[in-house]
C-alpha cells in the first residue's frame, strides 16, 4: 500500500493515506518502480483545489525511493478542467479558503499560497524520476499546467489543451509557462496563452506538446509501454542523463561539454572503478 511505502522512505504515511486522498479526490498507487497518481473527481471533471496541490506535494515528499516512473492521469472523460472555480469566490472551497480571501489580505498572502501550490507540480521534474501525463479530454488551465509539469505527455485523440487564465484576467502560475516556452517557443506560447485557444491532439503532436497521440482506448496501454521502455534503461545512467538534458539550455556548448565529461567520468568510475 502507498501508506506503507511512505513509511519506508521515512515520510508521514498519514499525509498520503488512501482515505485522506479519497476525500480530496485523488488516488495514489505504487507498483514496484511505477507510481500512478489519478485525479479522481470525474463529476467535477477533475477540477483542482488547494487540497489537490497540497496532496500532490506530500506525495512527492513521500515518494518511495524505488520509484522511477510517475504516471499522472485523470478519471473519467477529462484529464482536468482546471481550477475549481469556487476558489475565486469569497466563500471558497469549504475548509480551504479562496484566492479571493487571500487577495483581500494582501499580495504577500497570495504569493505564499501560489508558492505552496507550485510545490505540488515542481517535484515531477526531479532527475531521479520520469513523469508521464496521460491526457484525455480537457486539460485546461491548471490541468494544462499539470501536464506541462510532466516530462512526457501521451495523449488521446480527444485531448484538448487550453491555457484559460488570461481570458479570466489571470496569469498561468502553476509552473507551466517555462516548459510551454521551451516546448513550443515564445511565439507559439504567446499565441496559445493570450488567445486562450484550444490546442487539439493533432496540433499538440505537431508542435511538440505531445510525444504521442493514440486512440482513447489505447491510452492506458501506450503509457504502460512507455513506462516499460523507460525502465529498461540503467537507472543511474538515466538520472545522470536527465540532469544533463535539464541543464543544457542554461549552459554554453563548452559548459555542456564539460558537464558531459564529468558525468561520464562518474559513470565509468561507478561501472569499472
N, C-alpha and C positions, 0 to 999 in steps of 0.2 A: 504494500500500500504506500501511497505518497507520503503519509504521515510518518511511517516507519523509516522511509528513506531519508526524510528530512532529519530525523534523529541521527541517522548515520553520519550526516555531514556536521552535526552539532548545532543545527538551527533550531528554531522554535517550531516544533511539529504542529502545535495548535494553530499557528498562523496559516498553515496550508492544509488544514484538516478538510476532509471531504465534505463534512457537514457545513462548515463555515463557507466554503467556496460555493456550495449549492445555494446558500442563502443569497450570495452575491450575484449568482448567475454565471458561474464558471465550473468547468470540470478540469481536473489535472490528473494525468495518469503517467506512470513511468514503467516502461517495459524494457528492461536491460539498458541499452545505450540510447534509447529514444524516449523523450518526454513529449507528451501531447497536451496542449492547452486548448480547451474548447470554450468559446464564448457561448453560453447556454441560456440565452433569453430569446428564443425564437419568436415568441409572441410580441416582443419589442424589437424585432429584427436585430437583436444583439447590441442594442444601444448601450453605451458605456457610461459609467459614473465614477465618482471619486473612489468608491469602494472597489470597482473593477481595477483601477490603476494601482491602488494600494496592494491589492491581492497579487497582481502581476509582479510588482516589485518584490513582495515576500517570496513568491515562487522563485524568482531569480536569486534571491539571497540564500534560499534553502535548496537550490538545485543539487541533486546528488552528483558527486564527483565523476561517476562513471558515464554520465550523460554526455553524448557527443552531438546529437541532433535534437532540436526542439521544433516541433510542428505546432503552428498556431492555426486554428480553424474555427469556423462558426457553425453552430447547429441551425438547421432549417434552411430557408431559401436564400438568406443573406449572410455574408461574412460579418459585416457590421455596418449599420446605417448611421454610425457616428455617435455623437454625444447625446445622452438623454436630455431632451430639451427642458425638462424640469429644472435642470441645473442653472438655467438662465432666468428663473422666476424667483421672486422674493421668498417663496415658501421652500424652494429647492426640493431635493430628494430627502424623504424622511430620514433623520438621523445623520445626514451627510452635509447639510448646508447647501450653498449655491455660490456660483460666481457673482451673482448679483449682490448677495450679502457681503461677500469678501470685498467687492469693489467699493461698497459703501464704507468699509473700514479703512480703505486707502490702498494705494498701488502696491505697497510692500507686501501686504497680505495676499494680494492676487499673485504676485510673483512667487511667493513662497508656495502657494497651492499649485501653481504651474510646475514649479521645480519638483515638488513631490509627485505630481502626475507623471512627469517625464521619466522619473526613475523606473516606472513600470515598462518603459519602452527601451531605455538605453542598454540594459543588460543583454538584450537579444543580439547585440553586436559583438559580444565578448569573443576573443580569439579561440577559446577552448571549445566553443560550440559552433555549429552551423544551424541557423534558424531558417525555417521554410514556412511561408504563408500559403495556405491552401485556400484560395479565394473563389467563392461562388457568389453570384448575385451582386448586391450592392456592397461596395466598400467606400463609404462616404465620410469625409472629414476625418474624425478620429479613427474610423475604420481604415481609410486610405493610409493614414499615417502609421497605424499598427502594421499594415502590410509592408510599408516602406521601412519600418524598423527591422524587418527580417532580411537576411542575406539573399534569399531567393524567393521568388513568387511563382507558384504554379497555379494556373487559373483555369476555371471552367469557361466554356464558350459564352455563358451568360454574364460573366464578370463585368462590372461597371464601376469604374473609379471616378470619384468626384471630390475635389477639394472645395468644399462648400463654404468654408469660413469667411472668405472675403465678401461673398454675397450676403452674409449675415452681419457685416460690419466688423468682423473679427479677423485675426490672422491665424494661420496654422502654427500651433505652438507645442505640438507633441512630438518633436524631433524629426518631423517629416521634410522640412524644407531643404536641408543639406543633402540627404540621399536623393531627393527628387531632382535637384540640380545636377548632381553627379551622374544620375542615370540618363537624363534626357537633355541636359544642357540648360543654360539660363533662359534662352528664348522660349523653348517649349514649356519650361516650368512657369514662366510668366504667363504664357497663354493659358495653360491648364488652370492656374490658380486665379488669375484676375478675370477670367470669363466664367469660372466655376462650371465649366462644361463637363460633360461626361466622356470619359475615355473608355471605350469598349475593348473587349478582349483582343480583337484583331489589331487595333492600333497599339494597345499596350505591348503586344509582342513585337510589333514593327519598330517601336521607338525605344525598346529596352526596359520597359516597366515590368514585363513578364518574361520569364525564361522559357515557359512552355504553356500552350493552350491545349486543353483536352475536352472531350465531351463531358458533360456534368457527371454522368455515371461512371466515368473513368478517373475522376479526380483523386479519390482515395487511393486507388492502386498506383497512379502516377506518383503520388507523394511517397508511398511505400517504396517504390522502385528507386526513386531519387535518394531516399534515406539509405537504402542498401548500397547504392553506389558510393555515397559519401563515407559510409562505414568501412568500405573496402580499402580505404587509404590508411596508411600508418598514422596513428593519432598524433604523435609528436611532430611528424613532418607536416601534417595538416595544420596544426596550431601555428607552427613557425611560418608556414606559407601564408596563412591568413593574416598574420601580423605584417608580413612583408607587403601584401597587397593593400591592406588598410592604410599603411603609411606611405604608399607610393605617391599619392597625389601631393603630399606636402613636402616631399623630398626632391632635390635636383637629381638628374641622372647619375651624377657622380656619387651623391649620398645614397641613392638606391643601390648602386653597385656595391658600395661599401657595406651596406646593410645585408645584401645578399651574401657577400663573402663571410661576414661574421656569423650569419645564421647557418651557412653551410659548414663552417668550421665547427660550430657547436654540434651539428647533426653528425658529422663524421667522427667527432670525438665520442659522442654517445654510442655510435654504432661500432666503432673499431678501437677506441682509445682504451 
